Amino acid sequence: MTTLLSRPETHYDVIVAGGGAGGVGAALGAASSGARVLLIEKYGFLGGAATSSNVLAYCGFFQQGPEPVKAVGGGADLVLNELRALGLNCDPFRSPTTLNWIILLEPEAVKLALDRVLRANGVDVLLHSRVAATTRTADRIEAVTLAAMDGRRRVIGEAFVDATGDANLALVAGLPCRTGSDMGHLQAVTGPIRVGGRDKSVPIDRSAIIAAFEEYNKTGAYPAARPDGGIYTEVPRTGDMWWMMYDCALSDLSSESFTKAEQSARAAAHDYVGVLRRHVPGFENAYLLQTGPQIGIRESRHPPARYELTKEDLLTGRLRADGVARAAWPIEDHTVPGNPTYQAIGGAGYADIPLDCLRAKGLDNLYYAGRTIGADAVAYASVRVMGTAFASGEAAGRAAALQSGSAGGAGQADSGGAGVFWGVKTSV
Ligand SMILES: Cc1cc2nc3c(=O)[nH]c(=O)nc-3n(C[C@H](O)[C@H](O)[C@H](O)COP(=O)(O)OP(=O)(O)OC[C@H]3O[C@@H](n4cnc5c(N)ncnc54)[C@H](O)[C@@H]3O)c2cc1C
């Protein structure tokens, strides 16, 4: 018989749905403000796209330019320190493909570092648990129901953070969400993979990859949309190749469309590594080490926020009194599969994200973090990256803690009282 609410209800100040960069940032922000925090994650590990989709670089920690100027600090620094303790370098690395500053990751280190940093900061974590429903009044969420390994479980909270990337908490709370851009167009999905067995004494020859795929694309079952050999680098501590080559358009958010995308990306991964093995020097013994547990989703659902960051905000580097985090990553648009475009952030090289981007329109105690924050279709292509997600997450967690009354009884979070939030600005 199905177990319904098999455990007694529990009660937290702040409940965070989703354990990616946004959710971890939110949990750390809320906990450091004195809140009792529960983080809920549907997979058996934390990290979000970094660990579930082979997205093996943190972007957004630094501004563009010849030198890496830091844009995000706070709880994210705790994560980087934990990664360093596990032997990861974490120094800014300038991508030879885009010239942007990134931090290269190794997913097993990320999983362990996040377990440790949340435990050390007193956050309760439930893995293998999916937020499946809410109980709410007209303007507040009262509790979430989890589809957990031992059945359904109800957890009561004072404030909530939707850090699910796909706005799954807002969706089940009944908020009307936008799919993709105003035109309903979604940025391309990509299947990043890890390739093992390469002869590391042979430098990777991009021109050989390009030539091999010109041939493959004539008759191959999964023509590669990227004409330039894709984005690749070496995974730290392992020497594996991290390779983003397969992009495809997603027409809608149905399970059928995701099934097709997953299956195509998987089959393409096998084909593509075969192409490397047959045609690219140094890859004679290469093998497909891993596709992600899931395909990389750049864009899905946007829940309603009280303010949407705009393209103009970013292009002018707009600073604001109610700014709570910095957006420093260029606008990286993947509207056309295989053809990313970049636009630089203006002003001082970053723009402020105001608190209202993190506040749900229609529910008083729901906040957004990471991919779910309010942004127009263009600005979204910047703020979605993981460094920025840590920062928006931390701000959302702190705001949620204030609202829950656990942060020294500070009470209702309100962007009108911007000074309060300036004091907790998570950027450096
Ligand atoms: C192919 C690709 C390449 C990219 N490259 C980079 C890059 O190099 N660097 C970079 O910084 N960013 C990159 N990005 C963007 C970045 O990965 C995401 O935008 C970022 O991970 C967003 O962080 P998040 O925490 O909001 O969401 P996510 O990382 O998606 O985390 C959301 C978490 O919520 C969980 N979840 C979802 N629904 C539920 C539920 N109902 N209950 C419980 N848990 C739930 C998920 O399992 C997941 O762990 C890339 C994205 C893609 C797709």
The ligand as a Gaussian input file, in Angstrom:
#p B3LYP/6-31G(d) Opt

LIG

0 1
 C       25.321000      22.564000     -21.629000
 C       25.413000      23.626000     -20.608000
 C       26.621000      24.240000     -20.405000
 C       26.723000      25.224000     -19.434000
 N       27.944000      25.754000     -19.184000
 C       28.114000      26.455000     -18.047000
 C       29.419000      26.700000     -17.565000
 O       30.426000      26.331000     -18.164000
 N       29.515000      27.378000     -16.383000
 C       28.418000      27.814000     -15.681000
 O       28.588000      28.411000     -14.620000
 N       27.189000      27.584000     -16.131000
 C       27.007000      26.882000     -17.269000
 N       25.754000      26.555000     -17.680000
 C       24.581000      27.094000     -16.952000
 C       24.408000      26.447000     -15.597000
 O       24.826000      25.113000     -15.592000
 C       22.990000      26.497000     -15.033000
 O       22.290000      27.600000     -15.477000
 C       23.139000      26.475000     -13.511000
 O       23.505000      25.163000     -13.162000
 C       21.926000      26.952000     -12.791000
 O       22.073000      26.664000     -11.410000
 P       20.781000      26.360000     -10.539000
 O       21.242000      26.016000      -9.187000
 O       19.804000      27.428000     -10.736000
 O       20.130000      25.088000     -11.270000
 P       20.638000      23.603000     -11.438000
 O       22.111000      23.529000     -11.523000
 O       19.843000      23.047000     -12.581000
 O       20.177000      22.899000     -10.098000
 C       18.820000      22.663000      -9.825000
 C       18.724000      21.491000      -8.869000
 O       17.366000      21.310000      -8.477000
 C       17.064000      19.937000      -8.480000
 N       15.612000      19.806000      -8.626000
 C       14.874000      20.091000      -9.726000
 N       13.572000      19.892000      -9.472000
 C       13.480000      19.473000      -8.181000
 C       12.397000      19.120000      -7.336000
 N       11.117000      19.160000      -7.750000
 N       12.670000      18.730000      -6.067000
 C       13.956000      18.676000      -5.618000
 N       15.023000      18.995000      -6.391000
 C       14.787000      19.407000      -7.649000
 C       17.869000      19.389000      -9.634000
 O       18.068000      17.997000      -9.531000
 C       19.164000      20.185000      -9.512000
 O       20.094000      19.554000      -8.676000
 C       25.594000      25.603000     -18.682000
 C       24.367000      24.991000     -18.898000
 C       24.283000      24.003000     -19.842000
 C       22.979000      23.310000     -20.022000

